[in-house]
Amino acid sequence: MNRSDGLDRLRTSPASWDLIVVGGGATGIGVAVDAASRGHDVLLVEQSDFGKGTSSRSTKLIHGGVRYLQQGNIPLVMEALKERGILRGNAPHLVRDLPFVVPNYKWWEAPFYGIGMRVYDVLAGKYGFGKSKNLSKEETVARIPTIETEGLLGGVIYHDGQFDDARLLIHLAMTAVEQGATLVNYARVTELLKNAEGFVEGVRVLDEESGEELEARGRVVVNATGAFSDTIRRMDVSSARPIIQPSQGVHVVLDRSFLPGSAAIMVPHTDDGRVLFAIPWLDRVLIGTTDTPVDAPSLEPVPFPEEVDFILKHARRYLEKDPELGDVLSMFAGLRPLVAAEGAEDTAEISREHAVRVSDSGLLTIAGGKWTTYRKMAEDTVDVAETLGDLEPRDCVTRELNIHGFHRHAEKFGAWAEYGSDAPEIEALVGSEAGLEEQVHPRLPLRKGEVTWFARHEMARTVDDVLARRSRSLLLDARAAREAAPSVAAILAAELDRDDAWARAQEESFAEIARNYLPV
Ligand SMILES: Cc1cc2nc3c(=O)[nH]c(=O)nc-3n(C[C@H](O)[C@H](O)[C@H](O)COP(=O)(O)OP(=O)(O)OC[C@H]3O[C@@H](n4cnc5c(N)ncnc54)[C@H](O)[C@@H]3O)c2cc1C
């Protein structure tokens, strides 16, 4: 993972790509991994940082989707449960089993959800994570010590997968590079290039760091820009009918004391009929989410105050210790790239299934879906791309392709476990020089040596890349992250050969971003 190597390849191979992928989220990077591992030549360009869009802003669950079970969408649940199992096999260092408790306050909830979860187990089959069962009131309290006990009758426990979305994305990006793909971040597609017959044959790319304009030509251009898909579709046909209906989902992050213990809470029906999760994550508690339609996509969507109120109000119903606005350590919003169905008015009703579309001029768009199914989305996309671009058809190999960092017993690396097989090298770097083992802030676990690693090996280019995605500091404690920015900027400036003015500009731009993660 080296940006200047990627840029050099982009400059020197302007006409040789099999696939050009636009968008560096789970979908685009998944396509790059799939195509490169089949032996195709792949270029991927991302306008900002990898994962800057939705893919770092999810609920961080690798799940079948209990809500789709409620909706009776059995094929979608089965596909997702299968993908969940495949992903745990390919990235055991990042996907872990998380027990969820559905607390029961009404007599009918125990049999109703008990049976529902048994169906979930059956659908998972050999890909199951653990058996569900009904819990007594005492067992429920033992699992969730801070659960609201007034009126509590018992609970139902079931199992799903949890991960760190941005970390998996970076490890997938490293996998893509190891398979031969060329990836460049901060490279925005500004125009689609067409041949004399009007077919899409490439992209014009703006290097956001230097301002240089470049061209790349290839057999197939894949539009994997999530909530931004229609922007690229309109570069193809200016009157293209929108297919994406973006919907915003917000999470708030609280101190772990609100939900100690190792189980999460799943609330199947909030006031507006949606699902709400309270999840232990990286020594904090993550609560969400909402589903609010928005008009236009943005790289930094901002939570609406009423969304934060909604989450806190429901959290108070289920937790003994009532969270207030002042308890919120961070809050963040993401945009679901939902593919609009004719006549659907409520975004919660829109399918989470993915859609692969080819325009008359040959632009291939892959949109919708979810993190859990990124691999299947990529397989379907590359199958279509091979036909569309007249590429040699090759079998998909990602069902059994280890993802970078693969390690069956990463827990033995303790605090470094999420780095998987990179952990010993990172630990060695951190211990190699005085000062590198220092934390960037007393309330954040991030060490200075890790920032160095991110710059050298994971293509981190800005303070935001380090604090929001390579580490999750901004999500864990937005105030602490803002205070850590000068120290991170100084390390990056030294690593990337930038001057003091650059470091100061980075601090300011990060302070601007962090403002949206702070409720008060
Ligand atoms: C609140 C919320 C919670 C969710 N929780 C879960 C969950 O727990 N589990 C799950 O499985 N799924 C979950 N999802 C769904 C999942 O996160 C998304 O389906 C997935 O991340 C979408 O990935 P993507 O690559 O399509 O989009 P993105 O991650 O948004 O990536 C698109 C990328 O394209 C880039 N781009 C745009 N225009 C250009 C251009 N002109 N040139 C170059 N690049 C460009 C953008 O910068 C962006 O990085 C959740 C979604 C939301 C919103």
The ligand as an SDF file (V2000), in Angstrom:
LIG
                    3D

 53 58  0  0  0  0  0  0  0  0999 V2000
  -26.0350    3.6370    9.6900 C   0  0  0  0  0  0  0  0  0  0  0  0
  -25.6590    2.4120    8.8950 C   0  0  0  0  0  0  0  0  0  0  0  0
  -25.4370    1.2160    9.5470 C   0  0  0  0  0  0  0  0  0  0  0  0
  -25.0920    0.0870    8.8210 C   0  0  0  0  0  0  0  0  0  0  0  0
  -24.8060   -1.0490    9.4960 N   0  0  0  0  0  0  0  0  0  0  0  0
  -24.4590   -2.1520    8.8160 C   0  0  0  0  0  0  0  0  0  0  0  0
  -24.0950   -3.3280    9.5210 C   0  0  0  0  0  0  0  0  0  0  0  0
  -24.0330   -3.3450   10.7550 O   0  0  0  0  0  0  0  0  0  0  0  0
  -23.7870   -4.4150    8.7910 N   0  0  0  0  0  0  0  0  0  0  0  0
  -23.8260   -4.4280    7.4330 C   0  0  0  0  0  0  0  0  0  0  0  0
  -23.5780   -5.4780    6.8440 O   0  0  0  0  0  0  0  0  0  0  0  0
  -24.1060   -3.3100    6.7290 N   0  0  0  0  0  0  0  0  0  0  0  0
  -24.4080   -2.1720    7.3880 C   0  0  0  0  0  0  0  0  0  0  0  0
  -24.6780   -1.0230    6.7100 N   0  0  0  0  0  0  0  0  0  0  0  0
  -24.5680   -1.0130    5.2480 C   0  0  0  0  0  0  0  0  0  0  0  0
  -23.1150   -0.8570    4.7760 C   0  0  0  0  0  0  0  0  0  0  0  0
  -22.3800   -0.0200    5.6200 O   0  0  0  0  0  0  0  0  0  0  0  0
  -23.1020   -0.2860    3.3530 C   0  0  0  0  0  0  0  0  0  0  0  0
  -23.9480   -1.0630    2.5320 O   0  0  0  0  0  0  0  0  0  0  0  0
  -21.7160   -0.2910    2.7340 C   0  0  0  0  0  0  0  0  0  0  0  0
  -20.7690    0.2800    3.5950 O   0  0  0  0  0  0  0  0  0  0  0  0
  -21.7400    0.4940    1.4290 C   0  0  0  0  0  0  0  0  0  0  0  0
  -20.4590    0.4860    0.8680 O   0  0  0  0  0  0  0  0  0  0  0  0
  -20.1690    1.1860   -0.5010 P   0  0  0  0  0  0  0  0  0  0  0  0
  -18.7670    0.8690   -0.8690 O   0  0  0  0  0  0  0  0  0  0  0  0
  -21.2260    0.8240   -1.4870 O   0  0  0  0  0  0  0  0  0  0  0  0
  -20.3480    2.7360   -0.2150 O   0  0  0  0  0  0  0  0  0  0  0  0
  -19.3000    3.7400    0.4680 P   0  0  0  0  0  0  0  0  0  0  0  0
  -18.6430    3.1290    1.6330 O   0  0  0  0  0  0  0  0  0  0  0  0
  -20.0200    5.0150    0.7030 O   0  0  0  0  0  0  0  0  0  0  0  0
  -18.1910    3.9410   -0.6270 O   0  0  0  0  0  0  0  0  0  0  0  0
  -18.3800    4.7030   -1.7960 C   0  0  0  0  0  0  0  0  0  0  0  0
  -17.1050    5.4740   -2.0380 C   0  0  0  0  0  0  0  0  0  0  0  0
  -17.1470    6.0800   -3.3310 O   0  0  0  0  0  0  0  0  0  0  0  0
  -16.3550    7.2560   -3.2500 C   0  0  0  0  0  0  0  0  0  0  0  0
  -16.6470    8.1430   -4.3840 N   0  0  0  0  0  0  0  0  0  0  0  0
  -17.7930    8.8300   -4.6110 C   0  0  0  0  0  0  0  0  0  0  0  0
  -17.6720    9.5860   -5.7280 N   0  0  0  0  0  0  0  0  0  0  0  0
  -16.4140    9.3640   -6.2260 C   0  0  0  0  0  0  0  0  0  0  0  0
  -15.6940    9.8690   -7.3470 C   0  0  0  0  0  0  0  0  0  0  0  0
  -16.2320   10.7530   -8.1850 N   0  0  0  0  0  0  0  0  0  0  0  0
  -14.4350    9.4230   -7.5500 N   0  0  0  0  0  0  0  0  0  0  0  0
  -13.8640    8.5180   -6.7110 C   0  0  0  0  0  0  0  0  0  0  0  0
  -14.5090    8.0210   -5.6120 N   0  0  0  0  0  0  0  0  0  0  0  0
  -15.7700    8.4420   -5.3730 C   0  0  0  0  0  0  0  0  0  0  0  0
  -16.7730    7.8500   -1.9040 C   0  0  0  0  0  0  0  0  0  0  0  0
  -15.8300    8.7910   -1.4330 O   0  0  0  0  0  0  0  0  0  0  0  0
  -16.8950    6.6050   -1.0300 C   0  0  0  0  0  0  0  0  0  0  0  0
  -15.7300    6.3640   -0.2690 O   0  0  0  0  0  0  0  0  0  0  0  0
  -24.9950    0.1430    7.4060 C   0  0  0  0  0  0  0  0  0  0  0  0
  -25.2170    1.3610    6.7530 C   0  0  0  0  0  0  0  0  0  0  0  0
  -25.5270    2.4920    7.4950 C   0  0  0  0  0  0  0  0  0  0  0  0
  -25.7260    3.7960    6.8030 C   0  0  0  0  0  0  0  0  0  0  0  0
  1  2  1  0
  2  3  1  0
  2 52  2  0
  3  4  2  0
  4  5  1  0
  4 50  1  0
  5  6  2  0
  6  7  1  0
  6 13  1  0
  7  8  2  0
  7  9  1  0
  9 10  1  0
 10 11  2  0
 10 12  1  0
 12 13  2  0
 13 14  1  0
 14 15  1  0
 14 50  1  0
 15 16  1  0
 16 17  1  0
 16 18  1  0
 18 19  1  0
 18 20  1  0
 20 21  1  0
 20 22  1  0
 22 23  1  0
 23 24  1  0
 24 25  2  0
 24 26  1  0
 24 27  1  0
 27 28  1  0
 28 29  2  0
 28 30  1  0
 28 31  1  0
 31 32  1  0
 32 33  1  0
 33 34  1  0
 33 48  1  0
 34 35  1  0
 35 36  1  0
 35 46  1  0
 36 37  1  0
 36 45  1  0
 37 38  2  0
 38 39  1  0
 39 40  1  0
 39 45  2  0
 40 41  1  0
 40 42  2  0
 42 43  1  0
 43 44  2  0
 44 45  1  0
 46 47  1  0
 46 48  1  0
 48 49  1  0
 50 51  2  0
 51 52  1  0
 52 53  1  0
M  END
$$$$
